Amino acid sequence: MNIIRKEKLTSMPDPYLPATEFLAAIDDDWRRHITAIGPCLHQPHAARDPYESLVRAIAYQQLHAKAGDAIVGRLLALFPSDEFPRPEQILAMSFDQMRSCGFSASKIATIHGIAQATLDGVVPDYATALAMDDEALIERLITLRGVGRWTVEMLLIYSLERPDILPADDFGVREGYRRLKGLEVQPSRKQMIEIGLAWSPYRTVASWYLWRVTNK
Protein backbone atom coordinates (compact mmCIF):
# COMPACT_ATOMS: atom_id res chain seq x y z
CA MET A 1 0.00 0.00 0.00
CA ASN A 2 1.50 3.32 -0.96
CA ILE A 3 1.83 6.27 1.41
CA ILE A 4 -1.06 8.29 -0.03
CA ARG A 5 -3.52 5.45 0.26
CA LYS A 6 -2.24 4.56 3.71
CA GLU A 7 -2.88 8.11 4.85
CA LYS A 8 -6.42 7.94 3.48
CA LEU A 9 -7.13 4.77 5.39
CA THR A 10 -5.58 5.86 8.67
CA SER A 11 -7.72 9.00 8.62
CA MET A 12 -10.83 6.84 8.90
CA PRO A 13 -12.55 6.92 12.30
CA ASP A 14 -12.71 4.03 14.73
CA PRO A 15 -14.20 1.52 15.39
CA TYR A 16 -13.94 0.37 11.78
CA LEU A 17 -10.36 1.38 11.00
CA PRO A 18 -8.80 -2.02 11.85
CA ALA A 19 -11.40 -3.77 9.68
CA THR A 20 -10.92 -1.32 6.82
CA GLU A 21 -7.15 -1.66 6.83
CA PHE A 22 -7.42 -5.45 7.02
CA LEU A 23 -9.76 -5.61 4.01
CA ALA A 24 -7.79 -3.07 1.97
CA ALA A 25 -4.70 -5.24 2.38
CA ILE A 26 -6.38 -8.30 0.84
CA ASP A 27 -5.79 -7.31 -2.78
CA ASP A 28 -5.86 -4.38 -5.21
CA ASP A 29 -9.58 -4.74 -5.92
CA TRP A 30 -10.48 -4.30 -2.26
CA ARG A 31 -7.96 -1.50 -1.82
CA ARG A 32 -9.29 0.48 -4.80
CA HIS A 33 -12.90 0.00 -3.76
CA ILE A 34 -12.34 1.01 -0.13
CA THR A 35 -10.32 4.04 -1.20
CA ALA A 36 -13.14 5.08 -3.56
CA ILE A 37 -15.91 4.61 -0.98
CA GLY A 38 -14.04 6.05 1.97
CA PRO A 39 -14.67 5.38 5.67
CA CYS A 40 -17.06 2.67 6.75
CA LEU A 41 -20.22 4.42 7.91
CA HIS A 42 -22.06 1.34 9.14
CA GLN A 43 -24.78 2.51 11.53
CA PRO A 44 -26.17 -0.23 13.77
CA HIS A 45 -29.27 0.26 15.89
CA ALA A 46 -27.58 -0.67 19.15
CA ALA A 47 -29.62 -2.45 21.81
CA ARG A 48 -32.77 -2.66 19.66
CA ASP A 49 -34.97 -5.42 21.01
CA PRO A 50 -34.80 -8.63 18.90
CA TYR A 51 -38.58 -8.65 18.56
CA GLU A 52 -38.56 -5.16 17.08
CA SER A 53 -35.58 -5.97 14.86
CA LEU A 54 -37.33 -9.04 13.44
CA VAL A 55 -40.59 -7.18 12.77
CA ARG A 56 -38.71 -4.37 11.03
CA ALA A 57 -36.68 -6.86 8.96
CA ILE A 58 -39.86 -8.59 7.81
CA ALA A 59 -41.35 -5.24 6.84
CA TYR A 60 -38.37 -4.53 4.59
CA GLN A 61 -38.08 -8.00 3.03
CA GLN A 62 -38.07 -7.92 -0.79
CA LEU A 63 -38.84 -4.19 -0.83
CA HIS A 64 -36.98 -1.02 -1.67
CA ALA A 65 -35.86 0.82 1.47
CA LYS A 66 -38.29 3.69 0.84
CA ALA A 67 -41.23 1.30 0.60
CA GLY A 68 -40.16 -0.37 3.84
CA ASP A 69 -39.82 3.03 5.51
CA ALA A 70 -43.36 3.90 4.50
CA ILE A 71 -44.83 0.66 5.85
CA VAL A 72 -43.03 0.95 9.19
CA GLY A 73 -44.00 4.62 9.39
CA ARG A 74 -47.68 3.78 8.95
CA LEU A 75 -47.42 1.08 11.64
CA LEU A 76 -45.77 3.46 14.10
CA ALA A 77 -48.38 6.13 13.37
CA LEU A 78 -51.06 3.81 14.79
CA PHE A 79 -49.27 3.89 18.15
CA PRO A 80 -48.21 7.52 18.62
CA SER A 81 -47.63 7.15 22.36
CA ASP A 82 -45.30 4.18 21.95
CA GLU A 83 -41.80 4.01 20.51
CA PHE A 84 -42.69 0.67 18.89
CA PRO A 85 -45.83 -1.46 19.29
CA ARG A 86 -45.40 -4.32 21.74
CA PRO A 87 -46.28 -7.93 20.86
CA GLU A 88 -49.63 -7.67 22.64
CA GLN A 89 -50.53 -4.64 20.55
CA ILE A 90 -49.55 -6.35 17.31
CA LEU A 91 -51.66 -9.40 18.14
CA ALA A 92 -54.62 -7.15 18.97
CA MET A 93 -54.52 -5.50 15.54
CA SER A 94 -57.01 -6.67 12.94
CA PHE A 95 -55.95 -8.07 9.58
CA ASP A 96 -57.34 -4.99 7.85
CA GLN A 97 -55.35 -2.66 10.11
CA MET A 98 -52.15 -4.50 9.25
CA ARG A 99 -53.04 -4.49 5.56
CA SER A 100 -53.64 -0.75 5.71
CA CYS A 101 -50.00 -0.33 6.74
CA GLY A 102 -48.91 -2.12 3.59
CA PHE A 103 -48.10 -5.58 4.93
CA SER A 104 -48.90 -8.56 2.72
CA ALA A 105 -50.98 -11.43 4.11
CA SER A 106 -47.85 -13.56 4.37
CA LYS A 107 -45.96 -10.86 6.28
CA ILE A 108 -48.90 -10.35 8.62
CA ALA A 109 -48.86 -14.04 9.50
CA THR A 110 -45.11 -13.92 10.05
CA ILE A 111 -45.26 -10.81 12.25
CA HIS A 112 -48.08 -12.31 14.32
CA GLY A 113 -45.92 -15.40 14.75
CA ILE A 114 -42.98 -13.29 15.91
CA ALA A 115 -45.18 -11.44 18.38
CA GLN A 116 -46.58 -14.66 19.83
CA ALA A 117 -43.13 -16.26 19.97
CA THR A 118 -41.89 -13.23 21.90
CA LEU A 119 -44.64 -13.66 24.47
CA ASP A 120 -43.82 -17.38 24.64
CA GLY A 121 -40.13 -16.67 25.26
CA VAL A 122 -38.88 -18.13 21.97
CA VAL A 123 -37.72 -14.71 20.77
CA PRO A 124 -35.27 -13.67 23.50
CA ASP A 125 -34.92 -10.25 25.05
CA TYR A 126 -31.88 -8.14 24.18
CA ALA A 127 -29.69 -9.25 27.09
CA THR A 128 -30.33 -12.93 26.40
CA ALA A 129 -29.71 -12.54 22.67
CA LEU A 130 -26.50 -10.62 23.34
CA ALA A 131 -25.15 -13.55 25.34
CA MET A 132 -25.99 -16.12 22.65
CA ASP A 133 -23.67 -17.46 19.98
CA ASP A 134 -24.43 -16.33 16.42
CA GLU A 135 -25.39 -19.76 15.13
CA ALA A 136 -27.36 -20.64 18.25
CA LEU A 137 -29.52 -17.55 17.81
CA ILE A 138 -29.95 -18.22 14.09
CA GLU A 139 -31.01 -21.83 14.68
CA ARG A 140 -33.46 -20.74 17.37
CA LEU A 141 -35.18 -18.04 15.34
CA ILE A 142 -35.37 -19.68 11.92
CA THR A 143 -37.88 -22.10 13.43
CA LEU A 144 -40.39 -19.25 13.20
CA ARG A 145 -42.65 -19.07 10.16
CA GLY A 146 -41.26 -16.72 7.52
CA VAL A 147 -38.04 -16.01 9.41
CA GLY A 148 -35.00 -17.08 7.43
CA ARG A 149 -31.30 -16.91 8.05
CA TRP A 150 -30.99 -13.49 6.34
CA THR A 151 -33.57 -11.97 8.70
CA VAL A 152 -31.65 -13.13 11.77
CA GLU A 153 -28.36 -12.00 10.23
CA MET A 154 -29.77 -8.49 9.94
CA LEU A 155 -30.61 -8.64 13.64
CA LEU A 156 -27.05 -9.78 14.41
CA ILE A 157 -25.53 -7.00 12.29
CA TYR A 158 -27.74 -4.07 13.20
CA SER A 159 -29.03 -4.75 16.71
CA LEU A 160 -26.40 -6.95 18.34
CA GLU A 161 -23.49 -5.31 16.46
CA ARG A 162 -21.75 -8.58 15.66
CA PRO A 163 -18.54 -7.81 13.70
CA ASP A 164 -18.17 -11.03 11.72
CA ILE A 165 -21.47 -11.69 9.94
CA LEU A 166 -21.59 -12.45 6.21
CA PRO A 167 -25.14 -12.71 4.81
CA ALA A 168 -24.14 -15.06 2.01
CA ASP A 169 -27.69 -15.26 0.63
CA ASP A 170 -27.94 -11.50 0.26
CA PHE A 171 -28.22 -10.39 -3.38
CA GLY A 172 -26.32 -7.16 -2.73
CA VAL A 173 -23.39 -8.97 -1.15
CA ARG A 174 -23.11 -11.54 -3.92
CA GLU A 175 -23.66 -9.02 -6.71
CA GLY A 176 -21.20 -6.66 -5.05
CA TYR A 177 -18.53 -9.33 -5.03
CA ARG A 178 -19.30 -10.25 -8.65
CA ARG A 179 -18.77 -6.64 -9.73
CA LEU A 180 -15.76 -6.16 -7.45
CA LYS A 181 -14.04 -9.07 -9.16
CA GLY A 182 -15.49 -8.62 -12.65
CA LEU A 183 -17.11 -12.06 -12.66
CA GLU A 184 -19.70 -13.15 -15.21
CA VAL A 185 -21.99 -14.74 -12.62
CA GLN A 186 -22.53 -14.33 -8.91
CA PRO A 187 -20.88 -16.84 -6.61
CA SER A 188 -23.21 -19.37 -5.04
CA ARG A 189 -24.04 -19.22 -1.35
CA LYS A 190 -21.51 -21.97 -0.65
CA GLN A 191 -18.84 -20.21 -2.69
CA MET A 192 -19.61 -16.91 -0.96
CA ILE A 193 -19.14 -18.49 2.44
CA GLU A 194 -15.80 -20.00 1.40
CA ILE A 195 -14.59 -16.75 -0.17
CA GLY A 196 -15.67 -14.78 2.89
CA LEU A 197 -13.49 -16.81 5.23
CA ALA A 198 -10.60 -14.60 4.13
CA TRP A 199 -12.46 -11.54 5.47
CA SER A 200 -12.92 -12.88 8.99
CA PRO A 201 -13.06 -11.45 11.67
CA TYR A 202 -14.45 -8.41 9.81
CA ARG A 203 -17.12 -9.89 7.56
CA THR A 204 -19.76 -7.38 8.68
CA VAL A 205 -17.67 -4.47 7.42
CA ALA A 206 -16.83 -6.45 4.27
CA SER A 207 -20.56 -6.86 3.65
CA TRP A 208 -21.08 -3.13 4.14
CA TYR A 209 -18.49 -2.37 1.44
CA LEU A 210 -19.88 -5.01 -0.93
CA TRP A 211 -23.35 -3.47 -0.65
CA ARG A 212 -21.79 -0.25 -1.87
CA VAL A 213 -20.26 -1.80 -4.98
CA THR A 214 -23.75 -2.00 -6.49
CA ASN A 215 -24.43 1.64 -5.59
CA LYS A 216 -21.33 3.12 -7.24
Buried (B, 14 or more C-beta within 10 A) or exposed (E): BEEEBEEBBEEBEEEBBBBBBBBBEEEEBBBEBBBEBEBBEBEBBEEBBBBBBBBBBBBBBEBEEEEBEBBBEBBBEBBEEEEBBBBEEBBEBEEEBBBEBBBBEEBBBBBBBBBBBBBEEBBBEBEEBBEBEBEEBBEBBBEBEBBBBBBBBBBBBBBBBBBBBBBBBBEBBBBBBBBBEEEEEBBEBEEBBEBBEEBEEBBBBBBBBBBBBBEE
